[in-house]
Structures are given as C-alpha cells and as structure tokens.
C-alpha cells in the first residue's frame, strides 16, 4: 500500500541550503521565483510511459506538492513544465499529469529535453513573482538544465550527475528579486512507492 509521509522539509535536506554561487555569475534567473526540479517517475523496460511504481509516484505527488511548504510559506506550484514528449518517452508529462489535473494548471510542453537554454530564457522572461514553478525533466539532461538556470550541478548531484536509479530527489532553486540564485539544495521527496 502506498504510504505518503508528510515530513517537515527542513529535516529532508540532503545538501545544505546555503546561499548558492551561480555557475555563471552573470546569468540572472527568474526574479522572486522558486524553481522545483524533479525527474520523471519509474519507467518500464520497454515503452514510452511509466511503470506501476512510476504511476503510483505520480499519484503520490498530488497531495505532496499540493500541500508543499518551504521556509514556512505555502509553495504549491503555480506553473508546471515538462520536457516535450519524444518518440521514446512521454514520462515527464505523465509524471506531472495527475498534479496538473488536481491543481487545474496546464503542463507547458514547448521545450524539448535539449532546449534547456531556451527554457531558462523563457523562465527569466516570465518569472512567477513570489511563486513556485515545478519542472519535470529527463535526468540525463539535468546537469545542463541546472547550469542553464545558474546552479552548480557538482554541488547538487554526486559527481555532477543524477543517478540512474534515483527517482525521489527534488532540487530547489530560489531566486531573489533581482534574479540572483540565493539558495540551491537537494532533498528527498518522502513518498513511499513500492518497487515492482
């Protein structure tokens, strides 16, 4: 049975939430916005979708992200982005679909998994002042995405890479009113999903 643990996020920090040093000091981020970045749910041996565990994870994200609180403030996402479907994968979209339905928010699918610079530019041009944006992306492109957003993959991920077997991490990037990255951290999302 799926158990959802609602635990204070402060206890889940895997890396210190200290002020970040942007990978490119001249690169501004989306002003007064918090970005949450996840990987898609578990995948089957074959096919474009999610396996049973991945579908359970996507469902478990609904209450968890809907009730998310960061630094004592309600932080449910007000915008959702996923890398565009490819002929090999629709997993990013499928991971966010239940949450999108629950929140009544569309999933923005305009950027392909390699278009991280375009996504970063779009987010900078369209900040969600005081709000939260959730991004679901392909884990193999995560280092490039983090660099495009001014974060340092080496500080957030082991050896600067998202491990193939890890599905339950959340990256939090917080930007100040001038678009400076002031916090970057990685934490575990405390939802229990049984393995197949």
N, C-alpha and C positions, 0 to 999 in steps of 0.2 A: 504494500500500500504506500502511496506517495505521502510523505510527511513534509510539511513545509515549516521550516524553523524561522521564526521572526526573531532575529537576534540583533542587538544594537550593532550598527555598522562599525562603531568605534572599536569593537572587540575583534573585528574581522580583518583589520588592516594587515596585509601581508608585507607591505613595504611602508616605510614611514611616509606620512602625508606632509612632508616638509616642503617649503617653497621650492618650486622647480626651476631649474636652469634650462631655458628653452634650447633645443638643439640648434636653432638658428635664431640668434638674439634679435635679428631684425624682423622676424616674422611675427606678426600680430595674429591673435586668434579671434574668435567671436566674442565681442565685448560683453561683459557681465553675463556670461553663459557658462553652464556646466555641461560638459560632454561625458556621456557614459558610453563605453565601448565594450561590446561582447562579441563572442564568436557564435556561430550557428550551433544548434543542438546536434546531438549524436547522429551519425549517418550510417546507412546500411552498407553492406559490402558492394551492392550494385544499385544504381538508380540515382535520381536527382533529388529525392526527398529526404525526410528524416526517418530514422528507425523508431521503434516503440519508445525507447528511452528519450530520444530527441523530441518526440511528440509530447511525452509527459513533461519534459523540461519546459517546452514552450507553454504548456498549460500552467505549470507552476510559476512561471514568470508573471502571469497576470496579477495575482494578489501581491506578489512580492514587489514588483515595480509600481503597481498602483498605490501602494502604501509606503513607498520609499521615503525615508527621511535622511537628510545629510546635514550635519552640523546643526541639528535641531530644527531644520526647515523642511517642510514638505517638498519633495523633489521628484514627484511622478513626472515622467517625460511628457512634454507638450509637443514634441516633434519626433518622428521616427524615420530613420534612414536605414536602408539595407542595400547592399550591392545588388545590381541588376541581375536577374536570372540569366543563366547561361545554358548552353545545351547539356552541360554536365551537372549543374546544380541550381536548385531553387531553394536551398536550405536556409539562406539568410532571411529571405522573405517569409518562409514558412515558420521560422523561429519567432518572428515578430507578429505574425498574423493574429493569433488569439489575443495578444495585448492590444493590437490596433483596434480590433473589434470591441474590446472592453472599454477602451479609452475614447472610442469614436474618432480616432486620428488616422489619417491615411498614412501608408508607408511610402516614403519618397524612394523611388527606384531608378532615378535618372542617371546614376553614375555606375559604370562598370567597375569591377574589383581592382582594375589597374588605374582607374581615374581618381587617385587619391588627391592629387594636386587640385583638380577641378572641384572635388568635394570640399576640400579645405577652403578654397577661394569662395565657394558658394556659402559656406558656413560663416566666414568672416564678413561677407556682404549682407548676410541675413541673420544677425545674432538674435537670440531669444532672450531679451533683457530680463535678467533675474530668473530665467527659466532653465529647463533641462532638456537636452537632446539625447536620445538613445540611438546609437549606431550599431548595427549588426553587420560584421564584415568577415571575409574569408581570413582564417588565421595565418595563412602563408603570406598575406599582404599586410599583416598587422604592423611590422616594423616600418614599412614605407608610409602607412597611414599615420602612425604616431609621429614620425619625423615631419610629415606634411602639416601636422597640427601643432608643431613646435615642441613636442615632447621628446624624451630620450628613451628609446626602446631598451637600451642597455641598463637603465635604472629600473625599468618596469618589468622586464621579462628576463628569464635566465638566458644568458649568452645572447640577449637581444632578440630572442625568438619565442613565439608562442608554441609550447609543446603540442605535438600532435594529439596526445591522449587527454588533454585538459579542455574541458568544456564549461567549467563553472567559475571562471575568473571574470571580474569586472574591472575595467580601467576607468578611473575618474580623473578628468582633466577640468580644472576650474580656472577661469579667466577673469581678470578684474575689469573695471570699467574702461580701461584703455586697451583691452585685448591682450594683456600680458598674462602668460601662464603663471599662476601663483601656487598651484597645487597639482601634483600628479601622484597617483597612488594606484596600487593594485590590491584588490581584495577578493575574497571568495564569496560567491552568491550562495547563501545557505539553504538551498533546496535539495532535498534528498530524492534522487532519481535512481531507481533500481537498474542495475545493469541487465542486459538481455541474457 
